[in-house]
Amino acid sequence: MTENIPAQPQGEAKHKLSRTVNRRKVIAAGGAVAAAAGLGLAATASADQESGTTATATGSTSGSTSSTTAVCTLNAEVTEGPYFLEGALVREDIREDKEGFEVQYTFTVVDQANDCAPLADALVEIWHCDALGEYSGFVGGNGHEEEDNGTFLRGGQLTDENGEVSLISIWPGHYVSRAVHVHMRVHTDVTLTDDSYTGGEIIHTGQLFFDPDINTEIQATSPYSANTTQETALADDSIYDDGGASSGLLTLTALGDSVSDGYAATLTVGVNSA
């Protein structure tokens, strides 16, 4: 599956651009069921990776007989897209000076290879366009002129012992041919530098998506409304397959009474580190 994009601006990006797509299969589970699995319920995923079917597993507690069903949906990874840059900064807040409505992300990473246990010390990296649909390192690709430092709205953090990681950014804008989205990668065994990382293995490449009704309201509000390029609806996106949380659809909670107050966004992401 490829991402259709407008012609890229002339000139080289500020960092090396990699288009390698890791074809490893992953699991993704959203909401309370997946969170329970990530926090210690031994859930074994044995679904057929090619058919995308689901599997259930039973967990029990000492001294009693009880069962809980955890569902893991196995999906092929999606394209990293054309705007990936090596060497993202390791930081919690990736906004820099970009205007937009705050999004507070919380991801829980669980590992199929370890009975869906939380995966600690994994680098969760995200990147996305700004309110005008421009990516750092590629400014001009959506027809807008602005300063390009090659780092805005890019970055990542290591998961804690519970497999959790928090990142702060803004709600993305849109650009021609794609619905509003965020790119994600999960790395293991990275070596941290002063402000970035080297090495490691990429075990998941995915994309994140937003509630279309909320997004419609946000894209019609300043500063997003200054972007007059055509927007693609989520239902018409070439990457999102209407699979809900298993396809990267975020769970959103309003941080206030207005969309401008921002949102908390959560997702449990299952990976296979084997």
Beta strands, then each sheet from edge to edge (+ up, - down):
strand 1: 25-28
strand 2: 54-55
strand 3: 72-76
strand 4: 102-111
strand 5: 117-118
strand 6: 123-127
strand 7: 154-158
strand 8: 164-170
strand 9: 181-188
strand 10: 191-192
strand 11: 197-198
strand 12: 201-209
strand 13: 251-254
strand 14: 263-271
sheet 1: 2+ 3- 1+ 14- 4- 5+
sheet 2: 2+ 3- 1+ 14- 13+
sheet 3: 2+ 3- 1+ 14- 4- 8+
sheet 4: 7+ 6- 9+ 12-
sheet 5: 10+ 11-
end
